């Protein structure tokens, strides 16, 4: 055994050295000679549909037809889970029983489109006989989307137990170094199994083996068969001191998108050069990216030329904008996406120039209105429009200047 432990110690040292050289410092920390912490980031290659199921177990029915308490049902499930090993749980999973009470109890799931999830923090200790004779000991699994399995009333304790069982199974199949394999599976394989569109979420291992990611009260018919990831808001993430899971996920996704954008490289179709994202601006409507300097100059020139509507300068947008006239609501909506929004213009050129642009646009629109009149006050001369609610009434000729406040008659120009 001593020789075996010596060989294991060498393998552990080599594995930890390799991980330290591969993973960034914020993703790998050695807590001691045989303890490590992996902080595994989770990002998809595209935005994915994420359902947040906020619920508690339905009240089970006793033989007399009366409901028992939810706490009793959950406590019994937790006792069963503690009495079995992770591998036994993995092998003995049963499909959840479907029933009318289950379907009616569920709240309507909240759907989000996310490309990044908060990282999973995996704290491990390495036994003396790892990796040849024993797997790493999982001390904790922590993530906002995965309430702690130590809480017996947490709906996601089933999910945490399932992850532990899958990790244990990976070591059992290889009986070798698995820390990198585990991290890689959490990054990608986990989400392929539970959200790969296979119905039960079991990926290549079959529908039945993927069942226990879901709490037992979520019936098979309630699970998404499309490319969707189901997460569960348990008691740990719904307390009065913790924001809702949806808010946490949105905030992290936004922060991760900003960080990813800043460090990515983009091609600017104006200067025909590559720039880092921190020097670029992405237009909200169409999503095209330009270096901020070029886009600012483009907008300034457009304002100086008197344009009242500034479109995206990307060739794809200009081609589509000039190809056909707008004949449908869908085409009109697509046309609006090619227009640089007011909030973007303000950020690009500042308050002073944007104010001049807004005034010029308002004047141009007003002058095209046949009911418009010019304010007769010397030094003002603003274009004033009538109010729709005054049409057909005795106030139809009333005009009130927004710039100086003077009320006058449209026809004679005298004070009202």
C-alpha positions in Angstrom: 0.0 0.0 0.0 2.9 2.4 0.8 4.3 2.0 -2.7 0.9 2.5 -4.2 0.4 5.7 -2.2 3.9 6.9 -3.3 2.9 6.4 -6.9 -0.4 8.2 -6.3 1.4 11.1 -4.7 3.6 11.5 -7.8 0.5 11.4 -10.1 -1.3 13.9 -7.9 1.7 16.3 -8.0 2.0 16.0 -11.8 -1.8 16.6 -12.2 -1.9 19.7 -10.0 1.2 21.1 -11.7 -0.4 20.7 -15.1 -3.7 22.2 -14.0 -1.9 25.2 -12.4 -0.1 25.8 -15.8 -3.3 25.4 -17.9 -6.0 27.2 -15.9 -6.0 30.9 -14.9 -5.4 31.8 -11.3 -9.0 32.7 -10.8 -10.1 29.2 -11.8 -7.7 27.0 -9.9 -6.5 27.3 -6.3 -4.5 24.8 -4.3 -5.7 25.0 -0.7 -3.1 22.6 0.6 -1.1 19.6 -0.4 -4.2 17.5 -1.1 -7.0 20.1 -1.4 -7.9 22.1 -4.4 -10.7 24.4 -5.5 -11.9 24.6 -9.1 -14.0 27.6 -10.2 -15.4 26.5 -13.5 -16.8 29.2 -15.8 -19.8 28.2 -17.9 -20.3 29.8 -21.4 -22.2 28.4 -24.4 -21.3 29.0 -28.0 -24.6 30.8 -28.5 -27.4 32.1 -26.3 -29.5 29.2 -24.9 -33.0 29.1 -23.6 -33.0 28.7 -19.8 -36.2 27.9 -17.9 -36.3 28.7 -14.2 -38.8 26.5 -12.5 -39.8 28.0 -9.2 -41.7 25.5 -7.2 -41.9 23.2 -4.2 -42.9 19.5 -4.0 -46.7 19.0 -4.4 -48.5 17.7 -1.3 -48.5 13.9 -1.5 -51.8 12.1 -1.0 -52.2 9.5 1.7 -54.6 6.5 1.3 -57.5 8.5 2.7 -57.0 11.1 0.0 -55.8 13.9 2.3 -52.5 15.8 1.6 -49.5 15.2 3.9 -47.1 18.0 4.5 -44.5 19.0 1.9 -41.9 19.0 4.6 -42.5 15.4 5.4 -42.2 14.4 1.8 -39.0 16.3 1.3 -37.5 15.0 4.6 -38.3 11.4 3.5 -36.5 12.0 0.2 -33.5 13.5 1.9 -33.3 10.5 4.2 -33.4 8.1 1.3 -30.7 10.1 -0.5 -28.4 10.0 2.6 -28.7 6.3 3.0 -27.5 5.5 -0.5 -24.2 6.1 -2.2 -23.9 8.4 -5.3 -23.4 5.5 -7.6 -26.5 3.7 -6.2 -28.5 6.8 -6.7 -27.3 7.0 -10.3 -28.2 3.3 -10.9 -31.5 3.3 -9.1 -33.2 6.4 -10.5 -36.9 6.0 -11.1 -39.0 8.1 -13.6 -41.1 10.6 -11.7 -44.8 9.8 -11.4 -47.0 12.0 -13.4 -50.2 13.2 -12.0 -52.7 16.1 -12.2 -51.6 17.5 -8.8 -48.0 17.8 -10.1 -48.9 19.7 -13.2 -51.3 22.0 -11.5 -48.8 22.8 -8.7 -46.0 24.1 -10.9 -45.7 27.8 -11.5 -45.3 29.0 -15.0 -41.5 28.7 -15.7 -39.7 31.9 -16.4 -37.7 31.8 -19.7 -34.5 33.6 -20.3 -32.0 33.7 -23.2 -28.5 33.4 -21.7 -25.0 32.6 -23.0 -23.2 32.7 -19.7 -24.0 31.1 -16.3 -22.3 31.8 -12.9 -19.4 29.5 -12.4 -19.6 26.2 -10.4 -17.1 26.2 -7.5 -15.9 22.6 -6.8 -13.9 22.1 -3.6 -12.1 18.7 -3.5 -9.7 16.8 -1.3 -7.5 14.1 -2.8 -7.2 10.8 -0.8 -3.8 9.2 -0.5 -4.8 6.5 -3.0 -6.2 8.9 -5.6 -6.2 8.5 -8.6 -5.5 4.7 -8.7 -7.8 3.4 -6.0 -10.1 6.2 -4.8 -11.9 9.2 -6.4 -11.5 12.8 -5.2 -13.7 13.6 -2.3 -16.2 16.3 -3.2 -16.4 18.6 -0.2 -18.8 21.1 -1.8 -20.6 22.1 -5.0 -21.6 25.7 -5.0 -23.3 27.8 -7.7 -26.2 30.3 -7.6 -28.2 28.1 -9.9 -27.5 25.0 -7.7 -28.8 25.4 -4.1 -26.7 23.4 -1.6 -27.7 19.8 -1.4 -27.1 20.0 2.4 -30.4 21.8 2.6 -33.0 19.0 2.7 -35.8 21.3 1.5 -33.9 22.7 -1.5 -35.5 21.6 -4.7 -32.2 21.4 -6.5 -30.6 19.0 -4.0 -31.6 16.3 -6.5 -29.6 18.0 -9.2 -26.5 18.4 -6.9 -26.7 14.7 -6.0 -26.9 13.8 -9.6 -23.8 15.8 -10.5 -21.9 14.1 -7.7 -23.0 10.7 -9.0 -22.0 11.5 -12.5 -18.5 12.7 -11.4 -18.1 9.6 -9.3 -19.1 7.5 -12.3 -16.4 9.2 -14.5 -13.7 8.2 -12.1 -15.0 4.7 -11.8 -14.9 4.3 -15.6 -11.3 5.6 -15.9 -9.6 5.1 -12.5 -7.1 7.8 -13.4 -6.6 11.5 -13.1 -10.0 13.1 -13.6 -9.8 16.7 -12.3 -9.5 18.1 -15.9 -12.1 15.7 -17.1 -14.5 16.8 -14.4 -13.9 20.5 -15.1 -14.5 19.9 -18.9 -17.7 18.0 -18.2 -19.1 20.8 -16.0 -18.3 23.3 -18.8 -19.8 21.4 -21.6 -21.0 17.8 -21.0 -23.3 18.6 -18.2 -25.4 21.0 -20.3 -25.4 18.6 -23.3 -26.9 15.9 -21.1 -29.6 18.0 -19.5 -30.4 20.3 -22.4 -29.4 18.5 -25.5 -33.0 18.2 -26.8 -33.2 14.5 -26.0 -36.3 14.8 -23.8 -34.9 13.2 -20.6 -31.6 15.0 -20.7 -29.5 11.9 -20.6 -27.6 12.6 -23.7 -26.0 9.5 -25.2 -26.8 7.5 -22.1 -30.5 7.4 -22.6 -33.5 9.3 -21.4 -33.9 7.3 -18.2 -30.4 8.1 -16.9 -30.9 11.8 -17.2 -34.1 11.9 -15.1 -32.7 12.8 -11.7 -31.5 16.2 -12.7 -35.1 17.2 -12.3 -36.9 17.1 -8.9 -39.2 14.0 -8.8 -42.3 16.1 -8.8 -41.5 17.5 -12.3 -43.1 15.0 -14.6 -41.6 13.9 -17.9 -44.3 15.7 -19.9 -43.4 19.0 -18.2 -39.7 18.8 -19.4 -38.6 20.7 -22.5 -37.8 18.5 -25.4 -36.2 21.4 -27.3 -32.8 22.9 -26.8 -33.5 24.1 -23.3 -31.8 24.1 -19.9 -34.0 23.7 -16.8 -32.8 25.3 -13.5 -34.6 25.2 -10.2 -35.1 28.1 -7.8 -34.8 26.5 -4.4 -35.1 27.8 -0.9 -31.5 28.8 -0.8 -31.9 31.3 -3.6 -35.3 32.7 -2.8 -34.8 34.0 0.7 -35.5 37.6 1.7 -31.8 38.3 1.8 -30.9 36.9 -1.6 -32.0 38.2 -5.0 -34.2 36.0 -7.2 -32.3 33.5 -9.3 -33.4 35.2 -12.5 -31.9 38.5 -11.4 -28.6 36.8 -10.5 -28.4 35.0 -13.9 -29.2 38.2 -15.9 -26.6 40.3 -14.0 -23.9 37.7 -14.5 -24.8 37.2 -18.2 -24.6 40.9 -18.8 -21.3 41.3 -17.0 -19.8 38.3 -18.8 -21.0 39.6 -22.2 -19.3 42.9 -21.5 -16.1 41.3 -20.4 -16.1 38.9 -23.4 -16.8 41.9 -25.8 -13.9 44.0 -24.3 -11.3 41.3 -24.9 -12.6 40.1 -28.3 -11.3 41.5 -31.6 -13.6 43.0 -34.2 -13.3 44.2 -37.8 -14.4 47.8 -38.4 -15.9 48.2 -41.9 -15.3 51.9 -41.8 -11.5 52.0 -41.3 -11.1 48.4 -42.5 -8.9 47.5 -39.5 -9.1 45.2 -36.4 -9.7 46.6 -32.9 -10.2 45.2 -29.4 -13.7 45.4 -28.1 -12.9 47.9 -25.4 -12.3 50.4 -28.3 -15.4 49.5 -30.2 -19.2 50.1 -30.1 -21.8 47.5 -30.9 -25.1 48.9 -32.3 -28.1 47.6 -30.3 -30.5 47.2 -33.3 -28.5 45.3 -35.9 -25.5 44.2 -33.8 -22.8 45.5 -36.1 -19.5 46.5 -34.4 -17.3 49.5 -35.3 -14.4 51.1 -33.7 -15.8 53.9 -31.5 -13.6 56.6 -33.1 -14.9 55.8 -36.6 -18.5 55.5 -35.6 -18.3 58.8 -33.7 -16.8 60.6 -36.8 -19.5 59.0 -39.0 -22.3 60.3 -36.8 -20.8 63.8 -36.5 -20.6 64.1 -40.3 -24.2 62.8 -40.7 -25.5 65.4 -38.2 -23.5 68.2 -39.9 -25.0 67.2 -43.3 -28.5 67.7 -41.8 -29.6 64.0 -41.7 -32.5 63.5 -39.3 -32.2 59.7 -39.3 -28.8 58.0 -39.1 -28.5 54.4 -40.3 -25.9 51.8 -39.5 -22.9 52.3 -41.9 -22.2 48.6 -42.3 -22.5 47.5 -46.0 -25.1 44.8 -45.1 -27.4 47.4 -43.5 -27.0 50.0 -46.2 -27.6 47.4 -48.9 -30.8 46.1 -47.3 -32.0 49.7 -46.6 -31.7 50.8 -50.2 -32.8 47.6 -51.9 -36.6 47.7 -51.4 -39.3 49.9 -50.1 -40.9 48.9 -46.8 -44.1 46.9 -47.7 -44.9 45.1 -44.4 -44.7 45.5 -40.7 -41.9 43.0 -40.5 -39.9 44.9 -43.1 -40.6 48.1 -41.2 -39.4 46.5 -38.0 -36.2 45.4 -39.7 -35.7 48.9 -41.1 -36.0 50.3 -37.5 -33.2 48.0 -36.4 -30.8 49.6 -38.9 -31.3 53.1 -37.3 -28.8 54.3 -34.7 -30.9 54.9 -31.5 -31.0 58.2 -29.6 -29.3 56.7 -26.6 -26.4 55.5 -28.8 -26.2 58.9 -30.5 -26.0 60.6 -27.1 -23.2 58.4 -25.9 -21.3 58.9 -29.1 -21.4 62.7 -29.7 -22.4 64.1 -26.3 -25.3 66.2 -25.1 -24.6 69.4 -27.0 -24.4 67.9 -30.5 -27.2 65.5 -29.8 -29.4 68.4 -28.7 -28.7 70.2 -32.0 -29.5 67.0 -33.9 -32.8 66.5 -31.9 -33.9 70.1 -32.5 -33.1 69.8 -36.2 -35.0 66.5 -36.5 -38.0 68.0 -34.7 -38.1 71.0 -37.0 -37.8 68.9 -40.1 -40.7 66.7 -39.0 -42.8 69.7 -38.0 -42.2 71.5 -41.3 -43.6 68.5 -43.1 -46.8 68.8 -41.2 -49.4 71.0 -43.0 -50.9 72.2 -39.7 -47.6 73.6 -38.4 -47.1 77.3 -37.7 -44.2 79.4 -36.7 -44.1 81.2 -33.3 -44.6 84.9 -33.9 -42.4 86.0 -30.9 -39.4 87.9 -32.0 -36.2 85.8 -31.4 -38.2 82.5 -31.1 -39.6 81.4 -34.4 -40.0 77.8 -33.3 -42.2 75.5 -35.3 -45.4 74.7 -33.4 -47.8 71.8 -34.0 -51.5 71.6 -33.1 -52.8 68.9 -30.8 -54.8 66.1 -32.2 -57.4 66.3 -29.5 -58.2 69.9 -30.7 -59.1 68.9 -34.2 -62.7 69.8 -35.1 -63.1 71.9 -32.0 -63.0 75.7 -31.3 -59.4 75.2 -30.2 -58.3 73.9 -33.6 -56.3 77.1 -34.4 -54.7 77.2 -31.0 -50.9 76.8 -31.0 -48.8 76.8 -27.8 -45.0 77.2 -28.3 -43.0 74.7 -26.3 -39.9 76.8 -26.6 -41.2 80.2 -25.2 -44.7 79.2 -23.9 -46.5 81.8 -26.1 -50.1 80.8 -27.1 -51.3 82.2 -30.4 -53.7 81.8 -33.2 -52.4 79.8 -36.1 -54.2 82.0 -38.7 -53.6 85.6 -37.5 -50.6 85.0 -35.2 -52.1 87.1 -32.4 -52.1 86.1 -28.7 -54.8 83.5 -27.9 
